[in-house]
Amino acid sequence: MLQLHRLLPAIFFVLIAGILSACGTPSKSVVYLHEEFDSTSTYSRSFAEPAGQTCEAARRALLSQGYLINQANNELVDGRKSFQPSSDSHVQIVFRIVCVADASGKGSTAFVSALEDRYALKKSNNSASLGVGALGSISLPFSSSDDSLVKVSSLTIPAGEFYQRFFVLVERYLRADYGNATDVIKGTSTVPQSLLQRN
């Protein structure tokens, strides 16, 4: 009993140290740990055209793919598109492009971000009830169903290929509208030439 009494402070110290260590170690599920903020981000592309022309090409690119445009001007394009993978699920992609002029005012950079929202159909049955005098209310076997879509997830699309295909289409519209003056700023485009030449 005496030896146990002497060990208690040591056991208490070990427990406290373990708790503090667990609190100080970030969880693997913490998403911000995966934010790299590097210069090879797939969320931007520089063009030789002014911001207004870049945003107009981005607007046409979204329209050609069936997106509904919520807002469009020389600095911002915002569009959305809905999908229904199954009878009880719904997906919506919200696409936003911000066009920023460079220091010279001749070129621009398009910053893009696409948000994917997923919805699931939630069903709830409501039983009908009937009031009968002193007996109170009696539930009847008749019911009504109130179905509603509930958001189950929301995330920014990280896939580089998704944005690369969009940038290819923007470059195609810039080439069609402004000819040879629409070359992408040297060193900023990683799109293969074969992709740019597709019809």
Secondary structure, 3 states (H helix, E strand, C coil): CHHHHHHHHHHHHHHHHHHHHHHHCCCCCCHHHHCCCCCCCCCEEEECCCHHHHHHHHHHHHHHCCCEEEEECCCEEEEEEEEEEECCEEEEEEEEEEEEECCCCCCEEEEEEEEEEEEEEEEEEEEEEEECHHHCEEEEEEEEEEEEEEEEEEEECCCHHHHHHHHHHHHHHHHHHHHHHHCCCCCCCCCCHHHHCCC
